[in-house]
Amino acid sequence: MARPRSPLLSVDAIVTAALALVDETGDFSFPKVARRLGVSQSALYNHIDNREHIVELMRGRVFAAPAPVDLENSPWEDALRALVRAYRGCTVAHPRLVPLLITQTVQDLGVIGIYEDMAVVLERAGLGREAVVPAISTIDYLVLGSALDLTAPEVVWAPPEGQYPVLSRAIAGLGSVEERADAAFSFGLEVLVAGVRTQALHGIY
């Protein structure tokens, strides 16, 4: 049997190429994806509807396998910590994808399932219906912001020597970008858990 003249194309191959471009450059385009795959741009449209379709498929790829969380048998605090850590774990390998993800509606059912799990745990913690979405949005701020932190420069603050002494002491010996991001995320997660607990007890929202 004669070999095909052009490479075999699939949705999976298109998503892989687009995600690689995002990891390398922070964005992708149909011409660049086609060039990487060695096909014509028009060939992509046999598998993909538009740019938004690719972004949503990348979302589904990145969040396809979060670490399992025991929602039923864990205290809500532990379940929330585990959910948020698993959510972050999906983003750290592709932090440059985050700006694309936040520009469009979440449609991937696997990702919607992650948000449903968050809502279940937050409701079990005692939050009222009106506080669940603000709490989920706060989780997004923490997780997606933490992922973006991984793209930050090694030195974020550069106060002049001898000035801003408190900040200078605080930033001395921060470690690598990854260490700084991990520490900030862990701090933020505990603030989040404490805030949910306070809201559930006192209803200050």
C-alpha positions in Angstrom: 0.0 0.0 0.0 1.3 3.4 -0.9 2.2 5.7 1.9 0.1 8.9 2.3 1.6 11.9 0.6 0.8 14.1 3.7 1.0 13.4 7.4 -2.0 11.9 9.0 -3.9 14.6 10.9 -6.0 14.3 14.0 -7.6 16.5 16.7 -5.0 15.1 19.2 -2.1 16.1 16.9 -3.5 19.6 16.4 -4.0 20.1 20.2 -0.4 18.8 20.8 1.1 21.2 18.3 -1.0 24.2 19.6 -0.1 23.5 23.2 3.6 23.2 22.3 3.5 26.6 20.6 1.8 28.1 23.7 4.4 26.6 26.0 7.2 28.1 23.8 5.7 31.5 22.9 2.6 32.1 24.9 0.2 31.9 21.9 -0.6 30.0 18.8 -2.1 30.6 15.4 -3.6 28.4 12.7 -0.7 29.1 10.2 1.9 28.2 12.9 0.0 25.0 13.9 -0.3 23.9 10.3 3.4 24.7 9.6 4.4 22.6 12.6 2.3 19.7 11.5 3.4 20.0 7.8 -0.1 20.4 6.5 -2.1 23.2 4.9 -4.0 25.6 7.1 -7.3 24.6 5.4 -6.7 21.0 6.5 -7.0 22.0 10.1 -10.6 23.0 9.6 -11.6 19.4 8.8 -11.0 18.7 12.5 -11.3 22.0 14.3 -14.0 24.7 14.2 -12.0 27.8 15.2 -9.4 29.2 17.6 -11.8 29.0 20.6 -12.3 25.3 19.8 -8.6 24.7 20.1 -8.3 26.6 23.4 -11.1 24.6 24.9 -9.5 21.4 23.7 -6.3 22.5 25.3 -8.2 23.2 28.5 -9.6 19.7 28.5 -6.1 18.2 27.8 -4.4 20.0 30.6 -7.1 19.3 33.2 -7.8 15.8 32.0 -6.2 13.9 35.0 -6.2 15.8 38.2 -5.0 14.0 41.3 -7.9 12.0 42.8 -9.6 13.6 45.9 -11.7 11.8 48.5 -14.5 14.2 48.8 -16.9 12.1 50.9 -14.6 10.8 53.7 -12.3 13.8 54.3 -13.0 16.9 56.4 -14.0 19.7 54.2 -10.8 21.6 54.9 -8.7 18.6 53.7 -10.9 18.0 50.7 -10.7 21.7 49.7 -6.9 21.7 50.1 -6.6 18.6 48.0 -8.9 19.9 45.3 -7.1 23.2 45.0 -3.7 21.5 45.0 -4.8 19.1 42.3 -6.2 22.0 40.3 -2.9 23.8 40.5 -1.0 20.6 39.7 -2.7 20.6 36.3 -1.6 24.2 35.5 2.1 24.2 36.5 3.3 22.4 33.4 1.6 24.9 31.1 1.5 28.3 32.8 1.6 30.2 29.6 -1.8 28.7 28.7 -3.5 30.5 31.5 -4.0 33.9 29.8 -5.8 32.1 26.9 -8.0 30.0 29.2 -9.4 33.0 31.1 -10.6 34.8 28.0 -13.5 32.4 27.1 -16.3 30.4 28.7 -15.5 27.0 30.3 -17.2 24.3 28.3 -15.1 21.2 28.8 -17.2 18.8 30.9 -14.2 17.5 32.8 -13.3 21.0 33.9 -16.9 21.8 34.8 -16.8 18.6 36.9 -13.8 20.0 38.8 -15.8 23.2 39.6 -18.7 21.1 40.7 -16.5 19.3 43.1 -15.4 22.7 44.5 -19.0 23.8 44.9 -19.9 20.5 46.7 -17.0 21.0 49.2 -17.7 24.7 49.7 -21.4 24.0 50.4 -20.4 21.2 52.8 -18.1 23.8 54.5 -21.3 25.8 55.3 -21.2 28.5 52.6 -24.5 29.9 51.4 -25.4 29.7 47.8 -24.5 33.3 47.3 -20.9 32.8 48.5 -20.1 29.6 46.5 -19.2 31.4 43.2 -17.2 34.2 44.9 -15.2 31.4 46.7 -14.6 29.5 43.5 -13.5 32.7 41.8 -11.1 33.2 44.7 -9.7 29.7 44.1 -9.2 30.6 40.4 -7.3 33.8 41.4 -5.1 31.7 43.6 -4.4 28.8 41.3 -4.2 30.6 38.0 -2.2 33.5 39.5 0.1 31.0 41.0 0.6 29.4 37.6 1.4 32.8 36.1 3.9 33.4 38.9 6.0 30.6 37.3 6.5 32.8 34.2 7.7 35.8 36.3 11.4 36.9 36.2 13.8 35.5 38.8 13.9 39.0 40.4 10.4 40.5 40.8 11.3 43.5 43.0 14.4 45.6 42.8 14.3 48.2 45.5 17.2 50.6 45.6 19.9 49.7 48.1 19.3 51.2 51.5 15.7 52.1 50.8 12.5 50.1 51.5 14.2 48.1 54.3 11.2 46.0 55.3 10.5 44.8 51.7 14.3 44.3 51.2 14.4 42.0 54.3 11.4 40.1 53.1 12.7 39.4 49.7 16.2 38.4 50.7 16.8 34.7 50.0 13.5 34.0 48.3 14.9 31.1 46.3 14.0 30.1 42.8 10.9 31.1 40.9 9.4 27.7 41.6 10.2 27.9 45.3 8.7 31.4 45.6 5.6 30.3 43.7 5.1 27.2 45.8 5.5 29.2 49.1 3.1 31.9 48.0 0.6 29.3 46.9 0.7 27.4 50.2 0.3 30.7 52.1 -2.6 31.7 49.9 -4.3 28.3 50.3 -4.2 28.5 54.1 -5.6 32.0 53.9 -8.4 30.7 51.6 -9.3 27.9 54.0 -9.4 30.2 57.0 -11.5 32.7 55.0 -14.0 30.0 54.0 -14.2 28.9 57.7 -14.8 32.4 58.9 -17.4 33.0 56.2 -19.2 29.8 57.1 -19.3 30.6 60.8 -20.1 34.3 60.7 -21.6 35.0 57.2 -19.6 38.2 56.8 -19.9 38.1 53.0 
